[in-house]
Amino acid sequence: MASPSGNVTIESPFARALVAGGIAGTTVDLSLFPIDTLKTRLQSSKGFAASGGFRGVYRGVGSAVVGSAPGAALFFVTYETSKRLLKQAREADENLAGGAGLGTLKTWAGPVEHMISASLGEVAACAVRVPTEVIKQRAQAVQHPSSLEALKHILTQRSSIGLGGVWRELYRGWNVTVMREVPFTVIQFPLWEGMKEAWRQRNRTGLEDDVPASLGTLGRTRPDEAVSAAASGVFGSIAGAVAAGVTTPLDVLKTRLMLSTARRQKVWPMVTQIMRESGPRAFFAGIGPRVFWISAGGAIFLGSYQWAYNTFGGQTGRRH
């Protein structure tokens, strides 16, 4: 449907989150793929140079192209739907209780809802993200010449390890990926949503003159407007950088598990092996590229998501 301004609008919040998430995921993964490749090679047990160094930084991009849109779309559909349902349930309970004695609980209700919704979104997205990551990282670490060859190698093992073995190989690192993504998103999304709400509150109270000069007019909106894509991008960058630094050890562990050639590699033996061979500093390998990549990625991902969500919702003049 077209809005009065001529823009295409999507009335269903479900469909809008699906489209906006797909656009955001593809945009960020293709934009920052070379940095992701360098981070993977830094974390490889073979070492940076042996894993390819600075050569072929777009190796494995095929799997990212295929997996980005559906993975991000699954995340945001689950996130937005869960957030809306939890909010509706809370408001129904508040109406029944008449708001009595809900002061502290009400203050924390929003962040907790965002944590739960983001966690559910990440688990849903991992159904696509994990096999995509396995294939992509094996190509990035020069174990195979391309994503397609990495996938073929896994599929050709069916005769020796069976269909179940192929499935386990594609979902290698599932547990540790969920262990990494859930804490990451529990930090990032409440921060992002909290900064957006604080921005709205600032606009409502007419304190725009106090906005830091460094942010200029990038996020100034009327009280009834959606948060702009630029402001959402800045907040996404800050939240992403914080979450990325905290969860780097889990990311190192996930990368090592996915690159492992052992038939079955468990998490705790891998932890003890890293500690024994490389010491605790190894758990922060690649933290610089990871924080930079995810900070930039948070700006692109959540900025482009907000832009698409606002645009397809016809919300340039309404609050989201």
C-alpha positions in Angstrom: 0.0 0.0 0.0 1.2 3.5 -0.8 1.2 6.3 1.8 -0.1 9.8 1.0 3.6 10.8 0.3 3.9 8.1 -2.3 6.1 5.7 -0.3 5.2 2.0 0.0 3.9 1.1 3.4 3.4 -2.2 5.1 0.5 -2.3 7.5 1.4 -5.6 9.3 4.0 -5.1 12.0 5.0 -8.7 11.4 5.7 -8.2 7.7 7.3 -4.9 8.3 9.8 -6.4 10.8 10.4 -9.3 8.3 11.3 -6.9 5.4 13.2 -4.4 7.6 15.2 -7.1 9.3 16.1 -8.7 5.9 17.3 -5.3 4.6 19.3 -4.6 7.8 21.0 -8.0 7.9 22.1 -8.0 4.3 23.3 -4.4 4.5 25.5 -4.9 7.6 27.0 -8.3 6.6 28.0 -7.3 3.1 29.4 -3.9 4.3 31.6 -5.3 7.1 32.5 -8.8 5.7 36.2 -8.1 5.3 36.5 -7.1 9.0 34.7 -10.2 10.1 37.1 -12.3 8.0 40.1 -10.7 9.7 38.6 -11.3 13.1 38.0 -15.0 12.3 41.6 -15.4 11.2 42.9 -13.8 14.3 40.9 -16.2 16.4 41.9 -19.3 14.4 44.2 -21.8 16.3 46.4 -21.9 13.1 47.3 -18.3 13.5 46.5 -15.2 11.5 49.0 -15.7 8.6 48.4 -19.4 8.2 44.7 -18.7 8.0 45.1 -16.3 5.1 46.3 -13.1 6.6 45.0 -10.1 4.6 44.5 -12.2 1.4 41.0 -12.9 0.1 39.0 -11.1 2.7 35.8 -11.7 0.8 36.3 -15.5 0.9 33.1 -17.1 2.2 30.9 -14.1 1.3 28.5 -16.4 -0.6 27.2 -18.0 2.6 26.8 -14.5 4.2 24.7 -13.4 1.2 22.4 -16.4 1.4 22.0 -16.4 5.2 22.0 -12.7 6.2 18.4 -11.7 5.2 16.6 -14.8 6.6 18.6 -14.8 9.8 18.0 -11.1 10.5 14.4 -11.3 9.4 13.8 -14.2 11.8 15.4 -12.3 14.6 13.3 -9.1 14.2 10.0 -10.9 13.5 10.5 -12.8 16.8 11.8 -9.8 18.7 9.1 -7.3 17.7 6.3 -9.9 18.1 7.5 -11.0 21.5 8.0 -7.4 22.6 4.5 -6.5 21.6 2.9 -9.5 23.3 4.8 -9.1 26.5 3.9 -5.4 26.6 0.2 -6.2 26.0 0.2 -8.8 28.8 1.9 -6.4 31.2 -0.5 -3.6 30.4 -3.5 -5.9 30.9 -2.1 -6.9 34.3 -1.5 -3.3 35.3 -5.1 -2.5 34.3 -6.4 -5.3 36.5 -4.2 -4.2 39.4 -5.1 -0.6 39.0 -1.4 0.3 39.0 -1.1 -0.2 42.7 2.3 -1.1 44.1 3.9 -1.4 40.6 6.5 1.4 40.9 9.8 -0.5 40.8 8.3 -3.4 38.8 7.0 -1.0 36.1 10.4 0.7 35.9 12.2 -2.6 35.1 9.4 -4.1 33.0 10.5 -2.6 29.7 14.2 -3.7 29.9 13.2 -7.2 31.0 10.7 -7.5 28.1 13.5 -6.4 25.7 15.9 -9.0 27.2 13.4 -11.8 26.9 12.3 -10.8 23.4 15.9 -10.4 22.1 16.9 -13.7 23.6 14.0 -15.5 21.8 14.9 -13.6 18.6 18.5 -14.8 18.8 17.5 -18.5 19.4 15.2 -18.3 16.3 17.9 -16.6 14.2 20.5 -19.2 15.1 18.5 -21.8 13.1 19.9 -20.0 10.0 22.9 -18.3 11.5 24.8 -21.3 12.8 25.1 -23.3 9.5 25.8 -20.1 7.7 28.6 -19.3 10.2 30.1 -22.8 10.0 30.4 -22.6 6.2 31.5 -19.0 6.1 34.2 -19.3 8.7 35.7 -22.4 7.2 36.0 -20.6 3.9 37.4 -17.5 5.7 40.1 -19.6 7.5 41.1 -21.0 4.1 40.1 -24.6 5.0 38.2 -24.5 1.7 38.4 -22.2 -1.4 34.8 -21.0 -1.1 31.6 -21.3 0.8 30.2 -23.7 -1.8 33.2 -26.0 -1.4 32.9 -25.9 2.4 29.2 -26.9 2.1 30.0 -29.7 -0.4 32.7 -31.0 1.9 30.2 -31.3 4.7 27.5 -32.9 2.5 29.9 -35.5 1.0 30.5 -36.9 4.5 27.0 -38.3 4.5 28.2 -41.7 3.4 30.6 -42.0 6.3 28.8 -40.1 9.2 25.2 -40.4 8.1 22.5 -37.7 7.8 22.6 -37.1 11.5 26.3 -36.5 11.4 25.9 -34.0 8.5 23.3 -32.2 10.6 25.6 -32.1 13.6 28.4 -30.8 11.4 26.3 -28.0 10.0 25.2 -27.1 13.5 28.6 -27.5 15.1 28.9 -24.8 17.8 25.2 -24.3 18.2 25.3 -24.3 22.0 28.2 -21.9 22.3 26.7 -19.7 19.6 23.5 -19.4 21.6 25.6 -18.9 24.7 27.4 -16.0 23.0 24.4 -14.4 21.2 22.0 -14.4 24.1 24.3 -12.5 26.5 25.3 -10.2 23.7 21.7 -9.3 22.8 20.6 -9.1 26.4 23.2 -6.3 26.8 22.8 -4.6 23.4 19.0 -4.4 22.9 18.0 -3.0 26.3 20.8 -0.4 25.9 19.6 0.5 22.4 15.9 0.6 23.4 16.8 2.6 26.6 18.8 5.2 24.6 16.0 5.6 22.1 13.4 6.1 24.9 15.7 8.6 26.6 16.0 10.5 23.3 12.2 10.6 23.0 11.9 11.8 26.6 14.4 14.6 25.9 12.4 15.7 22.9 9.2 15.6 24.9 10.5 17.9 27.6 11.9 20.4 25.1 15.6 19.9 26.1 16.9 19.9 22.5 19.2 22.8 23.2 21.2 20.5 25.5 21.9 17.9 22.8 25.7 17.4 22.4 27.0 19.4 19.5 28.8 16.3 18.2 25.4 14.7 17.5 24.1 17.8 15.7 20.6 17.5 14.4 20.9 13.8 13.4 18.2 12.6 15.8 16.0 15.6 16.5 12.4 14.8 16.2 9.1 16.2 17.3 7.7 14.4 20.4 5.3 12.4 18.3 7.9 11.2 15.7 9.7 7.9 15.3 13.3 7.9 16.4 15.3 8.7 13.2 17.5 6.2 11.5 20.7 8.2 12.2 19.9 8.5 16.0 19.1 4.8 16.1 22.4 4.0 14.3 24.4 6.0 16.9 22.7 4.3 19.8 23.2 0.9 18.1 26.9 1.6 17.7 27.4 2.4 21.4 25.3 -0.6 22.6 27.1 -2.9 20.1 30.5 -1.9 21.2 29.8 -2.5 24.9 28.2 -5.9 24.2 31.0 -6.9 21.8 33.8 -6.3 24.4 32.0 -8.2 27.1 31.2 -11.3 25.0 34.6 -11.6 23.2 35.7 -14.8 25.1 32.5 -16.5 24.1 33.1 -15.5 20.5 36.7 -16.9 20.5 35.3 -20.2 21.9 32.6 -20.3 19.2 35.1 -19.7 16.4 37.5 -22.4 17.7 34.7 -24.9 17.9 33.4 -24.2 14.4 36.9 -24.4 12.9 37.7 -27.7 14.8 38.2 -30.7 12.6 37.5 -33.2 15.4 34.4 -35.3 14.9 32.9 -34.2 18.2 34.3 -31.3 20.1 32.8 -30.4 23.4 32.9 -26.9 25.0 34.8 -27.5 28.3 37.6 -29.5 26.8 38.1 -26.7 24.3 38.2 -24.1 27.1 40.9 -26.1 28.9 42.9 -26.7 25.7 42.9 -22.9 24.9 44.0 -22.1 28.5 46.7 -24.7 28.4 48.1 -23.8 25.0 47.7 -20.1 24.8 46.6 -18.8 28.3 43.7 -16.5 29.2 44.8 -13.7 26.8 43.7 -16.0 23.9 40.1 -15.5 24.9 40.4 -11.8 23.9 42.0 -12.5 20.6 40.5 -10.2 17.9 38.8 -8.0 20.5 39.8 -4.8 18.6 38.4 -5.9 15.2 35.4 -7.4 16.9 34.5 -4.2 18.9 35.2 -2.0 15.8 33.2 -4.4 13.5 30.2 -4.7 15.8 30.2 -1.0 16.7 30.1 -0.1 13.0 27.8 -3.0 12.4 25.4 -1.8 15.2 25.2 1.6 13.5 24.5 0.1 10.1 22.3 -2.8 11.3 20.0 -0.9 13.7 20.2 2.4 11.7 19.1 0.6 8.5 16.5 -1.4 10.4 15.0 1.8 11.9 15.0 3.5 8.5 13.3 0.6 6.8 10.8 0.1 9.7 9.9 3.8 9.7 9.7 4.0 5.9 7.5 1.0 5.4 5.4 2.0 8.4 4.9 5.5 7.0 6.1 6.7 10.5 8.1 9.7 9.6 5.5 11.7 11.5 4.5 9.2 14.1 6.2 7.9 17.2 7.5 4.3 17.1 
